[in-house]
């Protein structure tokens, strides 16, 4: 009986996970995630380039802002009203943040290194 209960719980968890994954709606034409400020991004960003440049890129909010500034400085991108720029940055940061490696932990921070190739193996490397 407990085995059956465990199986039922497992199936319920899989079902909830599948629903959560399937929640993102993707625009068929652009490939962009349909979310708050989607239309603003679609209208302003895909006027000059493919949405693939967005969907294949991941950046922090600051990174997206630097990209916009670069396009304004070098590609003749127009200045956005402050409200429009905020909406674009909100959308990009929320939906296209830095890529995360699935199942990977954050890199380790090593404070001290030790020599392993000599008789002084326990000596701290300066």
C-alpha positions as CSV (number, residue, x, y, z in Angstrom):
1,X,0.0,0.0,0.0
2,X,2.8,2.4,0.9
3,X,4.4,1.7,-2.5
4,X,1.2,2.7,-4.2
5,X,1.0,5.9,-2.2
6,X,4.6,6.8,-3.1
7,X,3.8,6.2,-6.7
8,X,0.8,8.4,-6.6
9,X,2.8,11.2,-4.9
10,X,5.5,10.8,-7.5
11,X,3.0,11.1,-10.4
12,X,1.4,14.2,-8.8
13,X,4.8,15.9,-8.5
14,X,5.6,15.1,-12.2
15,X,2.3,16.5,-13.2
16,X,2.7,19.7,-11.3
17,X,6.3,20.1,-12.7
18,X,5.0,19.5,-16.3
19,X,2.3,22.2,-15.8
20,X,4.9,24.7,-14.4
21,X,7.2,24.1,-17.4
22,X,4.4,24.4,-19.9
23,X,3.3,27.8,-18.4
24,X,5.5,29.9,-20.7
25,X,3.7,31.0,-23.8
26,X,5.8,31.6,-26.8
27,X,4.7,33.9,-29.7
28,X,4.6,31.8,-32.8
29,X,5.9,34.6,-35.1
30,X,8.8,36.0,-33.1
31,X,9.7,33.2,-30.7
32,X,9.6,35.6,-27.8
33,X,8.0,34.7,-24.4
34,X,4.6,36.3,-24.1
35,X,4.7,38.2,-20.9
36,X,4.2,41.7,-19.5
37,X,5.8,44.2,-21.9
38,X,6.1,41.6,-24.7
39,X,4.5,43.9,-27.3
40,X,6.8,46.8,-26.4
41,X,9.8,44.6,-26.9
42,X,8.5,43.1,-30.1
43,X,7.6,46.4,-31.6
44,X,10.9,48.2,-30.7
45,X,13.5,45.4,-30.9
46,X,12.4,43.4,-33.9
47,X,12.0,46.5,-36.0
48,X,15.7,46.3,-36.6
49,X,16.8,42.7,-36.0
50,X,15.5,39.2,-35.5
51,X,14.1,38.1,-32.2
52,X,16.7,35.3,-32.3
53,X,19.2,37.9,-31.1
54,X,17.2,38.2,-27.9
55,X,16.2,34.5,-27.5
56,X,19.8,33.3,-28.0
57,X,21.3,35.9,-25.7
58,X,21.1,36.1,-21.9
59,X,22.2,39.1,-19.9
60,X,21.6,40.8,-16.6
61,X,19.6,44.0,-16.6
62,X,22.8,45.9,-16.7
63,X,24.0,43.8,-19.6
64,X,20.8,44.5,-21.6
65,X,21.1,48.2,-20.8
66,X,24.7,48.2,-22.1
67,X,23.6,46.5,-25.2
68,X,20.9,49.1,-25.8
69,X,23.5,51.9,-25.3
70,X,25.8,50.2,-27.7
71,X,23.1,50.0,-30.3
72,X,22.2,53.6,-29.8
73,X,25.8,54.7,-30.1
74,X,26.8,52.5,-33.0
75,X,23.7,51.2,-34.8
76,X,21.5,54.4,-34.9
77,X,19.0,53.0,-32.4
78,X,16.6,55.8,-31.3
79,X,16.4,57.0,-27.8
80,X,13.5,55.5,-25.9
81,X,11.2,57.4,-23.6
82,X,12.2,56.4,-20.0
83,X,8.9,54.5,-19.5
84,X,9.5,52.5,-22.7
85,X,13.1,51.7,-21.9
86,X,12.1,50.5,-18.4
87,X,9.5,48.3,-19.8
88,X,12.0,46.8,-22.3
89,X,14.6,46.2,-19.6
90,X,12.1,44.7,-17.2
91,X,10.9,42.2,-19.8
92,X,14.5,41.3,-21.0
93,X,15.9,40.9,-17.5
94,X,12.9,38.8,-16.4
95,X,12.7,36.5,-19.4
96,X,16.2,36.5,-20.9
97,X,18.6,36.7,-18.0
98,X,22.0,35.2,-17.9
99,X,22.0,31.5,-19.0
100,X,22.2,29.0,-16.3
101,X,23.8,25.6,-16.7
102,X,21.3,23.0,-15.8
103,X,22.2,21.1,-12.7
104,X,25.5,23.0,-12.1
105,X,26.4,24.6,-8.9
106,X,28.1,28.0,-8.8
107,X,31.8,28.1,-9.3
108,X,33.8,27.4,-6.2
109,X,35.7,30.3,-4.6
110,X,39.2,29.1,-3.5
111,X,40.8,31.2,-0.8
112,X,44.0,29.2,-0.4
113,X,46.0,27.0,-2.9
114,X,48.3,24.2,-1.8
115,X,51.2,22.6,-3.7
116,X,50.5,19.0,-4.5
117,X,53.5,18.2,-6.6
118,X,56.4,18.3,-4.0
119,X,57.5,17.1,-0.6
120,X,56.1,20.3,0.7
121,X,52.6,19.4,-0.3
122,X,51.0,21.0,2.8
123,X,52.7,24.3,2.3
124,X,50.4,27.2,1.4
125,X,51.2,28.7,-2.0
126,X,51.9,32.4,-1.6
